[in-house]
């Protein structure tokens, strides 16, 4: 098990967990209902425009390796035009191309270090799979050589845009949740007299000035065989008081829109704190900042690992960490 904060915040109060979970779910749901509809509509309009452009650039989704070489960024839209729509990893598995090759296409470019024949071969693999799985019920003109009717084209564009929008809106919502959580922490710390410092200006986690905080700080940890790796930490807060050389408070922001996925990922925090303590000692202070669907199963697991947390709906609990 991991080490413990000197002063417990919420992990030693299981009688409060159920009520806190309810309040946290209410907070998340209110934010989601206010934010998600606008986000979806905005992404849907963008997706419709992208799909319409793809139809023009591909002669209504008639795909060849030459077409894909000219418009590599269309690979994401093409994945949504198959039946069933193909996830990135599924397309990689079916085609046999490397993940880095597909990543380059998604970024709108062809790999620079691959020879022409190699690129052509990889594009051919992707085109074969996509053409094999294109949704011909949605794209009936592909069954023959006729041009699509305007009505068929509009229906196909809307459906593919909806599929595409679904894949894009979830990451945007997660990113906005992180921005909101970091904003809440920033506002609270600044009210307490702390000053924000960009992580690019911090040379070492131990060298942060007292009374400062930063976001997205890479903290090196030791691995076996003398190797090391950087662990990204969402928030680092160097308290105003404390002994010289003491590590800052490290905070991991977590938000969840359901009870399932957070329980799948709960081991990640335990692994992170163990790596930090193995490198910096048992006095590492690491807490979670929670908003959303975190039930007693999740909380009990984290508490057993010695990990404490602050609820976003009761952000003043950060004061118990000594900030």
C-alpha positions as CSV (number, residue, x, y, z in Angstrom):
1,X,0.0,0.0,0.0
2,X,1.0,3.6,-0.5
3,X,2.1,6.0,2.2
4,X,-0.3,8.5,3.8
5,X,-0.8,12.2,4.0
6,X,0.0,13.4,7.5
7,X,-3.6,14.8,7.8
8,X,-6.4,12.8,6.4
9,X,-8.9,14.7,4.2
10,X,-11.7,12.5,3.1
11,X,-10.4,8.9,3.0
12,X,-11.0,8.4,6.7
13,X,-14.6,9.5,6.6
14,X,-16.5,6.6,4.9
15,X,-19.8,7.8,6.5
16,X,-19.6,10.8,4.2
17,X,-18.7,9.0,1.0
18,X,-22.3,8.3,-0.2
19,X,-23.5,11.8,0.3
20,X,-20.4,13.3,-1.3
21,X,-20.8,10.9,-4.3
22,X,-24.4,12.1,-4.7
23,X,-23.3,15.8,-4.6
24,X,-20.5,15.2,-7.0
25,X,-22.7,13.4,-9.5
26,X,-25.2,16.3,-9.3
27,X,-22.4,18.7,-10.0
28,X,-21.1,16.8,-12.9
29,X,-24.6,16.3,-14.4
30,X,-25.5,20.0,-14.1
31,X,-22.2,21.0,-15.9
32,X,-22.7,18.3,-18.6
33,X,-26.3,19.3,-19.3
34,X,-25.2,23.0,-19.7
35,X,-22.2,22.2,-21.7
36,X,-22.7,19.1,-23.8
37,X,-25.6,20.2,-26.1
38,X,-23.8,23.3,-27.4
39,X,-20.6,21.2,-27.8
40,X,-22.4,18.6,-29.8
41,X,-24.1,21.1,-32.1
42,X,-20.9,22.9,-32.7
43,X,-19.0,19.7,-33.5
44,X,-21.8,18.4,-35.7
45,X,-21.7,21.5,-37.9
46,X,-18.0,21.2,-38.3
47,X,-18.3,17.4,-39.0
48,X,-21.0,18.1,-41.6
49,X,-18.7,20.5,-43.4
50,X,-15.8,18.1,-43.2
51,X,-17.8,15.2,-44.6
52,X,-19.2,17.4,-47.4
53,X,-15.7,18.4,-48.4
54,X,-14.6,14.7,-48.3
55,X,-17.5,13.8,-50.7
56,X,-16.2,16.4,-53.1
57,X,-12.6,15.3,-52.8
58,X,-13.3,11.6,-53.3
59,X,-16.0,11.6,-56.0
60,X,-18.6,10.7,-53.4
61,X,-16.3,8.3,-51.5
62,X,-14.8,6.4,-54.4
63,X,-11.5,5.6,-52.7
64,X,-8.1,4.7,-54.1
65,X,-4.6,4.9,-52.8
66,X,-4.0,7.9,-55.1
67,X,-7.0,9.7,-53.6
68,X,-5.9,8.9,-50.0
69,X,-2.3,10.1,-50.8
70,X,-3.7,13.5,-51.8
71,X,-6.1,13.7,-48.8
72,X,-4.7,11.6,-46.0
73,X,-6.7,13.5,-43.4
74,X,-9.8,11.8,-44.8
75,X,-9.0,8.5,-43.1
76,X,-11.0,9.4,-40.0
77,X,-14.1,10.2,-42.1
78,X,-13.6,7.0,-44.1
79,X,-13.6,4.9,-40.9
80,X,-17.0,6.4,-40.1
81,X,-18.3,5.4,-43.6
82,X,-17.9,1.7,-43.1
83,X,-20.3,-0.9,-41.6
84,X,-19.7,-1.2,-38.8
85,X,-17.8,2.1,-38.3
86,X,-14.2,1.2,-37.7
87,X,-12.3,2.2,-34.5
88,X,-8.7,3.2,-35.2
89,X,-7.2,0.1,-33.6
90,X,-9.6,-2.2,-35.5
91,X,-8.5,-0.6,-38.8
92,X,-4.9,-1.1,-37.8
93,X,-5.5,-4.8,-37.0
94,X,-7.5,-5.5,-40.2
95,X,-5.1,-3.7,-42.5
96,X,-1.7,-4.6,-40.8
97,X,-0.4,-1.0,-41.1
98,X,1.6,0.5,-38.2
99,X,-0.1,2.8,-35.7
100,X,2.4,5.5,-36.5
101,X,1.4,5.4,-40.2
102,X,-2.2,5.9,-39.4
103,X,-1.4,8.7,-36.9
104,X,0.4,10.5,-39.7
105,X,-2.6,10.2,-42.0
106,X,-4.9,11.5,-39.3
107,X,-2.6,14.5,-38.9
108,X,-3.0,15.2,-42.6
109,X,0.4,14.0,-43.8
110,X,2.3,11.1,-45.3
111,X,5.3,9.7,-43.4
112,X,8.4,11.6,-44.5
113,X,10.9,8.8,-43.8
114,X,9.1,6.1,-45.8
115,X,9.9,5.4,-49.4
116,X,7.3,6.0,-52.1
117,X,6.7,2.2,-52.7
118,X,6.3,1.7,-48.9
119,X,3.7,4.5,-48.6
120,X,1.8,3.2,-51.6
121,X,1.8,-0.3,-50.2
122,X,0.4,0.8,-46.8
123,X,-2.2,3.1,-48.4
124,X,-3.3,0.1,-50.6
125,X,-3.8,-2.0,-47.4
126,X,-6.0,0.7,-45.9
127,X,-8.0,1.3,-49.1
128,X,-8.6,-2.5,-49.5
129,X,-10.1,-2.7,-46.0
130,X,-12.2,0.4,-46.3
131,X,-13.6,-0.4,-49.7
132,X,-14.4,-3.9,-48.5
133,X,-16.4,-2.5,-45.6
134,X,-17.9,0.7,-47.0
135,X,-21.6,1.0,-46.1
136,X,-23.2,0.4,-49.5
137,X,-26.7,0.7,-48.0
138,X,-25.8,4.2,-46.9
139,X,-23.9,4.8,-50.1
140,X,-26.0,3.0,-52.7
141,X,-24.4,4.7,-55.7
142,X,-21.2,2.7,-54.9
143,X,-23.0,-0.5,-56.1
144,X,-22.8,0.7,-59.6
145,X,-21.2,3.6,-61.6
146,X,-24.0,6.1,-61.3
147,X,-23.8,9.4,-59.6
148,X,-25.6,9.8,-56.3
149,X,-28.9,11.5,-56.0
150,X,-28.8,14.7,-54.1
151,X,-31.2,13.2,-51.5
152,X,-29.0,10.1,-51.0
153,X,-25.9,12.3,-50.7
154,X,-27.4,14.6,-48.1
155,X,-28.6,11.6,-46.0
156,X,-25.2,9.9,-46.2
157,X,-23.4,13.1,-45.2
158,X,-25.6,13.6,-42.2
159,X,-25.3,10.1,-40.9
160,X,-21.5,10.0,-41.4
161,X,-21.2,13.4,-39.7
162,X,-23.2,12.1,-36.7
163,X,-20.9,9.1,-36.4
164,X,-17.9,11.4,-36.7
165,X,-19.3,13.8,-34.2
166,X,-19.7,11.1,-31.6
167,X,-16.0,10.2,-31.8
168,X,-15.0,13.9,-31.5
169,X,-17.3,15.2,-28.8
170,X,-16.2,12.9,-26.0
171,X,-12.6,14.0,-26.1
172,X,-13.7,17.6,-26.2
173,X,-15.9,17.2,-23.2
174,X,-13.0,15.5,-21.3
175,X,-10.7,18.4,-22.2
176,X,-13.2,21.0,-21.1
177,X,-13.7,19.2,-17.8
178,X,-10.0,19.3,-17.2
179,X,-9.9,23.0,-18.1
180,X,-12.8,23.7,-15.7
181,X,-11.2,21.7,-12.9
182,X,-7.8,23.5,-13.4
183,X,-9.7,26.8,-13.5
184,X,-11.4,26.0,-10.2
185,X,-8.1,25.1,-8.5
186,X,-6.4,28.2,-9.9
187,X,-9.1,30.5,-8.6
188,X,-9.0,28.9,-5.2
189,X,-5.2,29.0,-4.9
190,X,-5.0,32.6,-6.1
191,X,-7.6,33.5,-3.5
192,X,-5.2,32.0,-1.0
193,X,-2.4,34.1,-2.2
194,X,-0.6,31.6,-4.5
195,X,1.0,32.6,-7.8
196,X,0.9,30.6,-11.0
197,X,4.2,29.7,-12.7
198,X,4.3,28.0,-16.1
199,X,5.7,24.5,-15.8
200,X,8.2,25.4,-18.6
201,X,9.9,27.7,-16.1
202,X,10.4,25.0,-13.5
203,X,13.7,23.1,-13.7
204,X,13.1,20.6,-10.9
205,X,10.1,19.5,-8.8
206,X,12.1,20.3,-5.7
207,X,13.0,23.8,-6.8
208,X,9.6,25.4,-7.0
209,X,9.3,28.6,-5.0
210,X,7.1,28.7,-2.0
211,X,3.7,30.0,-2.6
212,X,3.6,29.0,-6.3
213,X,1.7,26.4,-8.3
214,X,1.8,25.0,-11.8
215,X,-0.1,22.8,-14.2
216,X,1.0,19.8,-16.2
217,X,4.4,19.3,-14.6
218,X,6.6,16.3,-15.7
219,X,8.0,14.6,-12.6
220,X,10.8,12.1,-13.2
221,X,10.6,8.8,-11.4
222,X,13.1,5.9,-11.2
223,X,12.4,2.6,-12.8
224,X,14.3,-0.7,-12.7
225,X,17.7,-1.1,-14.3
226,X,18.6,2.6,-13.7
227,X,16.0,3.9,-16.1
228,X,13.7,6.8,-15.5
229,X,10.5,8.2,-17.0
230,X,8.5,11.4,-16.6
231,X,5.1,11.2,-14.9
232,X,2.8,14.0,-15.8
233,X,1.2,15.6,-12.8
234,X,-1.9,17.9,-13.3
235,X,-1.1,20.3,-10.5
236,X,1.9,20.9,-8.2
237,X,1.5,23.3,-5.3
238,X,4.6,24.4,-3.3
239,X,3.2,25.4,0.1
240,X,4.0,28.7,1.6
241,X,5.5,27.1,4.7
242,X,7.5,23.9,5.2
243,X,11.0,22.7,5.3
244,X,13.5,23.3,2.5
245,X,13.6,20.7,-0.2
246,X,10.1,19.4,0.6
247,X,8.2,18.2,-2.4
248,X,5.1,20.2,-3.5
249,X,1.6,18.9,-3.1
250,X,0.8,16.8,-6.2
251,X,-2.8,16.8,-7.5
252,X,-4.4,14.5,-10.1
253,X,-7.6,15.9,-11.6
254,X,-10.3,13.2,-12.2
255,X,-13.8,13.6,-13.7
256,X,-16.1,10.8,-14.7
257,X,-19.5,10.7,-16.4
258,X,-20.3,7.1,-15.3
259,X,-19.3,4.6,-12.6
260,X,-17.8,2.0,-14.9
261,X,-14.7,3.6,-16.5
262,X,-13.3,5.2,-13.3
263,X,-13.2,1.8,-11.6
264,X,-11.3,0.4,-14.6
265,X,-8.6,3.1,-14.2
266,X,-8.3,3.3,-10.4
267,X,-5.1,1.2,-10.4
268,X,-3.4,4.0,-12.4
269,X,-3.3,6.3,-9.4
270,X,-2.0,3.6,-7.1
271,X,0.8,2.8,-9.6
272,X,1.7,6.5,-9.9
273,X,1.9,7.1,-6.1
274,X,4.1,3.9,-5.7
275,X,6.5,5.1,-8.3
276,X,6.6,8.6,-6.8
277,X,7.3,7.2,-3.3
278,X,9.9,4.8,-4.5
279,X,11.8,7.8,-6.0
280,X,11.2,10.6,-3.5
281,X,10.4,8.8,-0.3
282,X,7.3,8.3,1.8
283,X,6.6,12.0,2.4
284,X,5.2,12.4,-1.1
285,X,1.8,14.2,-0.8
286,X,-0.5,13.1,-3.6
287,X,-4.2,13.8,-3.7
288,X,-7.0,13.4,-6.2
289,X,-9.4,16.2,-7.2
290,X,-12.7,14.5,-8.0
291,X,-15.9,15.5,-9.8
292,X,-18.5,13.1,-11.0
293,X,-19.3,9.4,-10.7
294,X,-17.0,8.1,-8.0
295,X,-18.7,5.5,-5.8
296,X,-17.7,3.7,-2.6
297,X,-15.9,0.9,-4.5
298,X,-13.6,3.4,-6.1
299,X,-13.1,5.5,-3.0
300,X,-12.5,2.4,-0.8
301,X,-9.8,1.2,-3.2
302,X,-8.0,4.5,-3.2
303,X,-8.3,4.8,0.6
304,X,-6.8,1.4,1.0
305,X,-3.9,2.5,-1.2
306,X,-3.3,5.5,1.1
307,X,-4.5,8.0,-1.5
308,X,-6.7,10.8,-0.3
309,X,-8.9,13.2,-2.3
310,X,-10.6,16.6,-2.4
311,X,-14.1,16.9,-3.9
312,X,-14.6,19.7,-6.4
313,X,-17.9,20.6,-4.7
314,X,-16.0,21.1,-1.4
315,X,-12.8,22.6,-2.8
316,X,-11.9,24.3,0.5
317,X,-10.8,20.9,1.8
318,X,-7.5,21.8,0.1
319,X,-6.8,23.8,3.2
320,X,-6.4,20.5,5.1
321,X,-3.4,19.7,2.9
322,X,-1.6,22.7,4.3
323,X,-1.9,25.0,1.3
